[in-house]
Amino acid sequence: MNIKNMVTGFLSAKGYSGLYNLEMECGCAIEDLMPCESMSGDCKAGYKRFCKGCKDIDYDFCEMIEWCIAPKKPDAEK
């Protein structure tokens, strides 16, 4: 078993959607985990948030993306 498999198993077991890193403004969904082929020590477990209509998160790049991985669950999923 490799690190990617262990991280995927942990995220799935705990109900997370993927990883995010606010310092690098990146995130990856569990379906395509670590496309960069590395995981920073600053990556954290998070939840998929669809950007359209989202008022909880205001990243500089929100207008350019459909979804992000963020620290908080969307209100509908709490």
Biotite code that builds the C-alpha atoms (Angstrom):
import biotite.structure as struc

atoms = struc.array([
    struc.Atom([0.000, 0.000, 0.000], chain_id="A", res_id=1, res_name="MET", atom_name="CA", element="C"),
    struc.Atom([1.344, 3.453, -0.878], chain_id="A", res_id=2, res_name="ASN", atom_name="CA", element="C"),
    struc.Atom([0.747, 6.877, 0.704], chain_id="A", res_id=3, res_name="ILE", atom_name="CA", element="C"),
    struc.Atom([-1.827, 7.858, -1.924], chain_id="A", res_id=4, res_name="LYS", atom_name="CA", element="C"),
    struc.Atom([-3.894, 4.735, -1.145], chain_id="A", res_id=5, res_name="ASN", atom_name="CA", element="C"),
    struc.Atom([-3.641, 5.354, 2.607], chain_id="A", res_id=6, res_name="MET", atom_name="CA", element="C"),
    struc.Atom([-4.717, 8.999, 2.246], chain_id="A", res_id=7, res_name="VAL", atom_name="CA", element="C"),
    struc.Atom([-7.597, 8.008, -0.051], chain_id="A", res_id=8, res_name="THR", atom_name="CA", element="C"),
    struc.Atom([-8.751, 5.397, 2.480], chain_id="A", res_id=9, res_name="GLY", atom_name="CA", element="C"),
    struc.Atom([-8.593, 7.879, 5.356], chain_id="A", res_id=10, res_name="PHE", atom_name="CA", element="C"),
    struc.Atom([-10.484, 10.584, 3.451], chain_id="A", res_id=11, res_name="LEU", atom_name="CA", element="C"),
    struc.Atom([-13.209, 8.136, 2.400], chain_id="A", res_id=12, res_name="SER", atom_name="CA", element="C"),
    struc.Atom([-13.584, 6.667, 5.890], chain_id="A", res_id=13, res_name="ALA", atom_name="CA", element="C"),
    struc.Atom([-13.951, 10.112, 7.476], chain_id="A", res_id=14, res_name="LYS", atom_name="CA", element="C"),
    struc.Atom([-16.336, 11.514, 4.835], chain_id="A", res_id=15, res_name="GLY", atom_name="CA", element="C"),
    struc.Atom([-13.949, 14.041, 3.281], chain_id="A", res_id=16, res_name="TYR", atom_name="CA", element="C"),
    struc.Atom([-14.042, 14.959, -0.422], chain_id="A", res_id=17, res_name="SER", atom_name="CA", element="C"),
    struc.Atom([-10.347, 15.608, -1.011], chain_id="A", res_id=18, res_name="GLY", atom_name="CA", element="C"),
    struc.Atom([-7.372, 17.759, -0.045], chain_id="A", res_id=19, res_name="LEU", atom_name="CA", element="C"),
    struc.Atom([-6.808, 21.514, -0.110], chain_id="A", res_id=20, res_name="TYR", atom_name="CA", element="C"),
    struc.Atom([-3.866, 23.824, 0.474], chain_id="A", res_id=21, res_name="ASN", atom_name="CA", element="C"),
    struc.Atom([-4.683, 27.494, 1.025], chain_id="A", res_id=22, res_name="LEU", atom_name="CA", element="C"),
    struc.Atom([-1.047, 28.569, 0.792], chain_id="A", res_id=23, res_name="GLU", atom_name="CA", element="C"),
    struc.Atom([-0.765, 27.202, -2.743], chain_id="A", res_id=24, res_name="MET", atom_name="CA", element="C"),
    struc.Atom([-4.417, 27.887, -3.679], chain_id="A", res_id=25, res_name="GLU", atom_name="CA", element="C"),
    struc.Atom([-4.960, 24.321, -4.809], chain_id="A", res_id=26, res_name="CYS", atom_name="CA", element="C"),
    struc.Atom([-7.184, 21.402, -4.064], chain_id="A", res_id=27, res_name="GLY", atom_name="CA", element="C"),
    struc.Atom([-7.875, 17.961, -5.429], chain_id="A", res_id=28, res_name="CYS", atom_name="CA", element="C"),
    struc.Atom([-10.916, 15.734, -5.216], chain_id="A", res_id=29, res_name="ALA", atom_name="CA", element="C"),
    struc.Atom([-10.616, 12.192, -3.939], chain_id="A", res_id=30, res_name="ILE", atom_name="CA", element="C"),
    struc.Atom([-11.404, 10.922, -7.469], chain_id="A", res_id=31, res_name="GLU", atom_name="CA", element="C"),
    struc.Atom([-8.221, 12.569, -8.784], chain_id="A", res_id=32, res_name="ASP", atom_name="CA", element="C"),
    struc.Atom([-6.077, 12.762, -5.686], chain_id="A", res_id=33, res_name="LEU", atom_name="CA", element="C"),
    struc.Atom([-2.619, 14.300, -5.951], chain_id="A", res_id=34, res_name="MET", atom_name="CA", element="C"),
    struc.Atom([-2.556, 15.033, -9.701], chain_id="A", res_id=35, res_name="PRO", atom_name="CA", element="C"),
    struc.Atom([0.621, 16.998, -8.965], chain_id="A", res_id=36, res_name="CYS", atom_name="CA", element="C"),
    struc.Atom([2.226, 13.673, -7.958], chain_id="A", res_id=37, res_name="GLU", atom_name="CA", element="C"),
    struc.Atom([3.167, 15.067, -4.563], chain_id="A", res_id=38, res_name="SER", atom_name="CA", element="C"),
    struc.Atom([1.462, 16.043, -1.369], chain_id="A", res_id=39, res_name="MET", atom_name="CA", element="C"),
    struc.Atom([2.646, 19.031, 0.602], chain_id="A", res_id=40, res_name="SER", atom_name="CA", element="C"),
    struc.Atom([2.770, 18.838, 4.368], chain_id="A", res_id=41, res_name="GLY", atom_name="CA", element="C"),
    struc.Atom([0.359, 21.786, 4.243], chain_id="A", res_id=42, res_name="ASP", atom_name="CA", element="C"),
    struc.Atom([-2.411, 19.812, 2.474], chain_id="A", res_id=43, res_name="CYS", atom_name="CA", element="C"),
    struc.Atom([-5.481, 19.331, 4.658], chain_id="A", res_id=44, res_name="LYS", atom_name="CA", element="C"),
    struc.Atom([-8.614, 17.200, 4.396], chain_id="A", res_id=45, res_name="ALA", atom_name="CA", element="C"),
    struc.Atom([-11.649, 19.101, 3.173], chain_id="A", res_id=46, res_name="GLY", atom_name="CA", element="C"),
    struc.Atom([-15.040, 19.060, 1.497], chain_id="A", res_id=47, res_name="TYR", atom_name="CA", element="C"),
    struc.Atom([-16.097, 19.773, -2.076], chain_id="A", res_id=48, res_name="LYS", atom_name="CA", element="C"),
    struc.Atom([-17.866, 23.121, -2.383], chain_id="A", res_id=49, res_name="ARG", atom_name="CA", element="C"),
    struc.Atom([-19.590, 24.202, -5.587], chain_id="A", res_id=50, res_name="PHE", atom_name="CA", element="C"),
    struc.Atom([-18.720, 27.819, -6.256], chain_id="A", res_id=51, res_name="CYS", atom_name="CA", element="C"),
    struc.Atom([-21.942, 29.040, -7.870], chain_id="A", res_id=52, res_name="LYS", atom_name="CA", element="C"),
    struc.Atom([-23.918, 30.784, -5.153], chain_id="A", res_id=53, res_name="GLY", atom_name="CA", element="C"),
    struc.Atom([-21.356, 30.066, -2.435], chain_id="A", res_id=54, res_name="CYS", atom_name="CA", element="C"),
    struc.Atom([-21.214, 32.889, 0.088], chain_id="A", res_id=55, res_name="LYS", atom_name="CA", element="C"),
    struc.Atom([-19.037, 31.149, 2.688], chain_id="A", res_id=56, res_name="ASP", atom_name="CA", element="C"),
    struc.Atom([-15.751, 31.213, 0.810], chain_id="A", res_id=57, res_name="ILE", atom_name="CA", element="C"),
    struc.Atom([-14.278, 34.070, -1.192], chain_id="A", res_id=58, res_name="ASP", atom_name="CA", element="C"),
    struc.Atom([-11.142, 32.869, -2.919], chain_id="A", res_id=59, res_name="TYR", atom_name="CA", element="C"),
    struc.Atom([-9.613, 35.143, -5.544], chain_id="A", res_id=60, res_name="ASP", atom_name="CA", element="C"),
    struc.Atom([-10.093, 32.451, -8.179], chain_id="A", res_id=61, res_name="PHE", atom_name="CA", element="C"),
    struc.Atom([-13.750, 31.517, -7.476], chain_id="A", res_id=62, res_name="CYS", atom_name="CA", element="C"),
    struc.Atom([-15.008, 33.060, -10.730], chain_id="A", res_id=63, res_name="GLU", atom_name="CA", element="C"),
    struc.Atom([-12.722, 30.771, -12.740], chain_id="A", res_id=64, res_name="MET", atom_name="CA", element="C"),
    struc.Atom([-13.629, 27.395, -11.232], chain_id="A", res_id=65, res_name="ILE", atom_name="CA", element="C"),
    struc.Atom([-16.722, 25.233, -10.793], chain_id="A", res_id=66, res_name="GLU", atom_name="CA", element="C"),
    struc.Atom([-15.829, 23.796, -7.382], chain_id="A", res_id=67, res_name="TRP", atom_name="CA", element="C"),
    struc.Atom([-13.138, 23.811, -4.731], chain_id="A", res_id=68, res_name="CYS", atom_name="CA", element="C"),
    struc.Atom([-12.096, 21.745, -1.742], chain_id="A", res_id=69, res_name="ILE", atom_name="CA", element="C"),
    struc.Atom([-12.494, 23.777, 1.440], chain_id="A", res_id=70, res_name="ALA", atom_name="CA", element="C"),
    struc.Atom([-12.334, 23.301, 5.217], chain_id="A", res_id=71, res_name="PRO", atom_name="CA", element="C"),
    struc.Atom([-16.093, 23.573, 5.865], chain_id="A", res_id=72, res_name="LYS", atom_name="CA", element="C"),
    struc.Atom([-18.934, 21.371, 4.614], chain_id="A", res_id=73, res_name="LYS", atom_name="CA", element="C"),
    struc.Atom([-21.585, 23.177, 2.579], chain_id="A", res_id=74, res_name="PRO", atom_name="CA", element="C"),
    struc.Atom([-24.570, 24.152, 4.751], chain_id="A", res_id=75, res_name="ASP", atom_name="CA", element="C"),
    struc.Atom([-26.847, 21.654, 2.970], chain_id="A", res_id=76, res_name="ALA", atom_name="CA", element="C"),
    struc.Atom([-24.566, 18.776, 4.030], chain_id="A", res_id=77, res_name="GLU", atom_name="CA", element="C"),
    struc.Atom([-24.141, 19.636, 7.723], chain_id="A", res_id=78, res_name="LYS", atom_name="CA", element="C"),
])
